[in-house]
Amino acid sequence: MKLWMKWAGYAAGGVVGLAIIVAAGVYGVSESHYRKQYSLDEKAVVVPTDSVAIARGAHLANSFAGCADCHGENLAGKAIFDNPALGSVYSLNLTRGKGGVGGQLSDADFGRAIRHGIAPNGRALKIMPSSDYMNLSDEDLGDVIAYIKSRPPVDHEIPAARIGPVGRALYVAGKLPFLHAERIDHARLHVASVTPAKSGAYGEYLASIGCKGCHGPSL
């Protein structure tokens, strides 16, 4: 009986040791991806200030791009998910209010964040669907940024992002792609503008921004 208990103890210890090794490996792999630095040679973004451009940006941001879905109607940020095991990720407060980044980001910073999923510090943003927004034309990107910058300031402090053990494990397993920057061809060229029209081609352009990310390339 004592021998059986002894071997059972060895087995339990082995399982615990293996779990620790796996957990350490998952943490190490995920952390290396989170801390990766991206260096982008992105061309300057032309951001207009006229009411027509801002209205166009509002149309894109609140419909096809879905900015309000993640950042809230006032773009002041909200919880994307908050779970002890999965993690805690909040969308940024994009306004110029207390806790917001609107007064800190340059036009180029906005462009890198939206179209490349890259923060000013060179790291990938978490849960930023830039693999869709990389399809924005230069003109539409500028209009979206113009709209964001036109929003009134809202005071809202955003907690720092934290990825939990289950979230890290799902990320490493390829089941929860937190970092869209890893899925983007950052060297690709972007069209200068796309003319709105009642056509399949224009519909495809809009679908590439607001539909294909969830429904897949072939919808």
ZIKAKA-V631630 format. One record per helix or strand of 2 or more residues. SS is the DSSP state (a for helix, b for strand). FROM is the first residue (numbers start at 1). TO is the last residue. If there is no record, write none. Layout:
# ZIKAKA-V631630
ss: {SS/SS}
from: {FROM/FROM}
to: {TO/TO}
This chain:
# ZIKAKA-V631630
ss: {a/a/a/b/b/a/a/a/b/a/a/a/a}
from: {2/51/67/79/87/107/130/138/162/165/180/200/212}
to: {34/64/71/83/90/116/133/150/163/172/183/210/215}
